[in-house]
């Protein structure tokens, strides 16, 4: 039996398929908790946490923008139809999409961000801050990222935490991020 190393498991690969009308199976993302595969016009999401999948399906049903159709669910797999339309771009390639297409995508993103937050509870802001503190400390202690970069982004995250507590996250975060961008440009 061939055992995959963690390095080979992390690579994005295209595997030729042996199914009618399917030319390939694409690994979209894969990590220790979740994997997403694309098989033709179907996305298969395999998730170790069924609760997370349940929340995702409920959130898609509430979204004020088009979301993928749930084709079927057989835990731990969720099958979603690909959304119709043309991709605005591909990673690493210049976009050939029109400015009108990009404006429409921006309008959809604004509509989603302006929608009320889902009604279910998540982790508390204090829990999120504590987790973020630990992650930031690890990044600095292990020399993964420069201290100034971690500190600057931690400050943005604290502003985001404040915005969430203020109850108007999108408008406040937009303002804060624009201020940070201006500071970076100066």
C-alpha positions as CSV (number, residue, x, y, z in Angstrom):
1,X,0.0,0.0,0.0
2,X,1.3,3.4,-1.0
3,X,1.4,5.9,1.9
4,X,1.3,9.6,1.0
5,X,3.6,11.9,2.8
6,X,2.3,15.2,4.2
7,X,4.3,17.0,1.5
8,X,2.6,15.1,-1.3
9,X,-0.8,15.4,0.4
10,X,-0.6,19.2,0.4
11,X,0.1,19.5,-3.4
12,X,-2.8,20.3,-5.7
13,X,-3.1,17.5,-8.2
14,X,-5.4,16.7,-11.1
15,X,-6.2,13.0,-11.2
16,X,-7.5,11.5,-14.5
17,X,-11.0,10.0,-13.8
18,X,-12.5,6.9,-15.2
19,X,-16.2,8.0,-15.2
20,X,-18.5,8.8,-18.1
21,X,-18.4,12.5,-19.1
22,X,-15.7,13.3,-16.5
23,X,-12.3,14.1,-17.8
24,X,-10.6,14.8,-14.4
25,X,-11.0,15.1,-10.7
26,X,-9.4,18.3,-9.3
27,X,-8.3,18.6,-5.7
28,X,-9.4,22.2,-4.9
29,X,-8.3,22.2,-1.3
30,X,-7.3,19.6,1.2
31,X,-6.1,19.7,4.8
32,X,-6.5,17.7,8.0
33,X,-10.1,18.8,8.5
34,X,-11.6,19.2,5.1
35,X,-11.1,18.4,1.4
36,X,-13.0,19.8,-1.6
37,X,-12.9,18.0,-4.9
38,X,-14.3,19.2,-8.3
39,X,-15.7,16.4,-10.5
40,X,-17.0,18.0,-13.6
41,X,-19.7,20.5,-12.5
42,X,-20.0,19.1,-9.0
43,X,-18.0,20.1,-5.9
44,X,-17.6,17.3,-3.3
45,X,-16.9,18.7,0.2
46,X,-15.7,16.1,2.6
47,X,-15.6,17.4,6.2
48,X,-14.7,15.7,9.4
49,X,-17.0,18.0,11.4
50,X,-20.7,17.4,10.3
51,X,-21.8,20.3,12.4
52,X,-19.7,22.7,10.3
53,X,-21.3,21.3,7.2
54,X,-24.8,21.7,8.7
55,X,-24.0,25.4,9.5
56,X,-22.6,25.9,6.0
57,X,-25.8,24.6,4.3
58,X,-28.0,26.7,6.6
59,X,-25.9,29.8,5.9
60,X,-26.1,29.2,2.1
61,X,-29.9,29.0,2.4
62,X,-30.0,32.4,4.2
63,X,-27.6,34.2,1.9
64,X,-29.1,37.1,-0.2
65,X,-27.1,36.1,-3.2
66,X,-27.0,33.0,-5.4
67,X,-25.4,30.0,-3.7
68,X,-24.6,26.5,-5.0
69,X,-27.5,24.1,-5.1
70,X,-27.1,21.2,-2.6
71,X,-27.3,18.1,-4.9
72,X,-27.1,15.6,-2.1
73,X,-25.7,14.9,1.4
74,X,-24.3,11.7,2.7
75,X,-22.1,12.5,5.7
76,X,-19.3,13.2,5.6
77,X,-19.8,14.3,2.0
78,X,-21.8,17.3,0.7
79,X,-22.3,17.6,-3.1
80,X,-22.7,21.1,-4.5
81,X,-23.5,22.2,-8.1
82,X,-21.1,24.6,-9.6
83,X,-22.6,28.1,-10.0
84,X,-23.4,29.1,-13.6
85,X,-21.3,31.8,-15.2
86,X,-17.8,32.6,-16.2
87,X,-14.9,32.8,-13.8
88,X,-13.6,36.3,-13.3
89,X,-10.1,35.0,-13.3
90,X,-7.7,32.2,-12.5
91,X,-5.0,32.3,-9.8
92,X,-1.7,33.5,-11.2
93,X,-3.2,34.7,-14.5
94,X,-4.4,38.1,-15.6
95,X,-8.2,38.5,-15.6
96,X,-9.9,39.0,-18.9
97,X,-13.3,39.8,-17.3
98,X,-14.9,43.2,-18.1
99,X,-15.1,46.0,-15.6
100,X,-18.9,45.4,-15.6
101,X,-18.4,41.8,-14.5
102,X,-16.2,43.0,-11.7
103,X,-18.7,45.7,-10.6
104,X,-21.4,43.0,-10.5
105,X,-19.2,40.8,-8.3
106,X,-18.5,43.7,-6.0
107,X,-22.2,44.5,-5.8
108,X,-22.9,40.8,-4.8
109,X,-20.2,40.9,-2.2
110,X,-21.6,44.2,-0.8
111,X,-25.1,42.6,-0.6
112,X,-23.7,39.6,1.2
113,X,-21.7,41.8,3.6
114,X,-24.6,44.1,4.3
115,X,-26.9,41.1,5.2
116,X,-27.5,40.5,8.9
117,X,-25.2,38.0,10.7
118,X,-26.5,34.5,11.0
119,X,-28.5,34.0,14.2
120,X,-26.5,31.1,15.6
121,X,-23.9,31.7,18.3
122,X,-20.2,31.2,17.5
123,X,-17.1,31.4,19.6
124,X,-17.1,34.5,21.9
125,X,-14.9,37.4,21.0
126,X,-12.8,36.7,24.0
127,X,-12.3,33.1,22.9
128,X,-11.3,34.3,19.4
129,X,-8.9,36.9,20.8
130,X,-7.3,34.3,23.1
131,X,-6.8,31.9,20.1
132,X,-5.4,34.7,18.0
133,X,-3.0,35.7,20.8
134,X,-1.7,32.1,20.9
135,X,-1.3,31.9,17.1
136,X,0.5,35.3,17.0
137,X,2.9,34.3,19.7
138,X,3.7,31.0,17.9
139,X,4.4,32.9,14.6
140,X,6.8,35.2,16.4
141,X,8.4,32.7,18.7
142,X,9.1,30.3,15.8
143,X,10.4,33.0,13.5
144,X,7.7,32.3,10.9
145,X,6.9,35.9,10.4
146,X,8.6,39.2,11.4
147,X,7.3,40.7,14.7
148,X,6.3,44.0,13.1
149,X,4.1,42.2,10.5
150,X,2.4,40.1,13.2
151,X,1.9,43.2,15.5
152,X,0.4,45.3,12.6
153,X,-2.0,42.5,11.6
154,X,-2.8,41.7,15.2
155,X,-3.9,45.4,15.6
156,X,-6.1,45.1,12.6
157,X,-7.6,41.9,14.1
158,X,-8.3,43.8,17.4
159,X,-10.0,46.5,15.4
160,X,-12.1,43.8,13.7
161,X,-13.0,42.4,17.2
162,X,-14.1,45.9,18.2
163,X,-16.1,46.3,15.0
164,X,-17.9,43.0,15.7
165,X,-18.7,44.0,19.2
166,X,-20.0,47.4,17.9
167,X,-22.5,45.5,15.8
168,X,-21.7,47.1,12.5
169,X,-18.7,45.1,11.3
170,X,-18.7,45.8,7.6
171,X,-18.8,49.6,7.7
172,X,-16.4,49.9,10.6
173,X,-13.9,47.3,9.1
174,X,-14.0,49.0,5.8
175,X,-13.1,52.3,7.4
176,X,-10.4,50.8,9.5
177,X,-8.8,48.8,6.6
178,X,-8.8,51.9,4.5
179,X,-7.0,53.8,7.3
180,X,-4.5,51.0,7.6
181,X,-3.9,51.0,3.8
182,X,-3.2,54.8,3.9
183,X,-0.8,54.3,6.8
184,X,1.0,51.6,4.8
185,X,1.2,53.8,1.7
186,X,2.7,56.7,3.7
